Amino acid sequence: MAAYTESLIDRLSEELEISRESFVPEALLKDDLGFDSLDMVDVVVLVEEIVGVRLKQSDFIGVRTLGQMLDLIESKRQE
């Protein structure tokens, strides 16, 4: 895992009031973590704040799991 991942997950857990243990790579964003469109706005803001990467909600098309989201963030960070 990238150095920022733990910090990002900790903040998401706190901000979205989801248990830290729920954040496993195979967790489905919508079904397991309960993310809705407003939560995705929070994710975008936190990613920019913690990782320094700008994301758009359209970047998340096809992203279903936490692992896929973290892969997306890492790929954007490498650009």
C-alpha positions as CSV (number, residue, x, y, z in Angstrom):
1,M,0.0,0.0,0.0
2,A,1.1,3.5,-0.7
3,A,2.1,5.7,2.2
4,Y,-1.0,7.9,2.0
5,T,-3.4,5.0,2.0
6,E,-3.7,4.5,5.7
7,S,-4.2,8.2,6.3
8,L,-6.9,8.4,3.6
9,I,-8.7,5.3,5.0
10,D,-8.5,6.7,8.5
11,R,-10.0,10.0,7.4
12,L,-12.7,8.3,5.3
13,S,-13.6,6.1,8.3
14,E,-13.9,9.1,10.5
15,E,-15.7,11.4,8.1
16,L,-18.2,8.8,6.8
17,E,-18.6,7.1,10.2
18,I,-17.8,3.7,8.9
19,S,-15.7,1.2,10.9
20,R,-12.1,1.1,10.0
21,E,-12.2,-2.6,9.7
22,S,-14.7,-2.4,6.8
23,F,-12.1,-0.8,4.6
24,V,-10.6,-3.9,2.8
25,P,-9.6,-3.9,-0.8
26,E,-12.5,-6.1,-1.9
27,A,-15.1,-4.0,-0.2
28,L,-17.8,-2.7,-2.6
29,L,-18.0,1.0,-2.3
30,K,-21.8,1.1,-2.6
31,D,-23.0,-2.2,-1.2
32,D,-20.4,-2.8,1.6
33,L,-19.3,0.7,2.5
34,G,-22.6,2.4,1.7
35,F,-21.1,5.2,-0.3
36,D,-23.6,7.4,-2.1
37,S,-23.0,10.3,-4.5
38,L,-22.5,12.7,-1.6
39,D,-19.9,10.4,0.0
40,M,-18.1,10.4,-3.3
41,V,-17.8,14.2,-3.2
42,D,-16.2,13.8,0.3
43,V,-13.8,11.2,-1.2
44,V,-12.8,13.5,-4.0
45,V,-12.1,16.3,-1.4
46,L,-10.1,14.1,0.9
47,V,-8.1,12.6,-1.9
48,E,-7.1,16.1,-3.0
49,E,-6.3,17.2,0.5
50,I,-4.3,14.1,1.6
51,V,-2.8,12.9,-1.7
52,G,-2.7,16.1,-3.7
53,V,-4.4,14.5,-6.7
54,R,-7.4,16.1,-8.4
55,L,-10.2,13.7,-9.3
56,K,-13.5,14.2,-10.9
57,Q,-16.5,12.1,-10.2
58,S,-16.4,10.9,-13.8
59,D,-13.1,9.2,-13.0
60,F,-15.0,6.8,-10.8
61,I,-17.0,5.3,-13.6
62,G,-16.6,1.6,-13.4
63,V,-14.9,1.7,-10.0
64,R,-16.8,-0.7,-7.7
65,T,-14.3,-1.7,-5.0
66,L,-12.1,0.1,-2.5
67,G,-9.1,-1.6,-4.2
68,Q,-10.1,-0.2,-7.6
69,M,-10.5,3.2,-6.1
70,L,-7.0,3.1,-4.5
71,D,-5.6,1.9,-7.9
72,L,-7.3,4.9,-9.6
73,I,-5.8,7.3,-7.1
74,E,-2.4,5.8,-7.6
75,S,-2.6,5.9,-11.4
76,K,-3.7,9.6,-11.2
77,R,-0.8,10.3,-8.8
78,Q,1.6,8.8,-11.4
79,E,0.4,11.1,-14.2
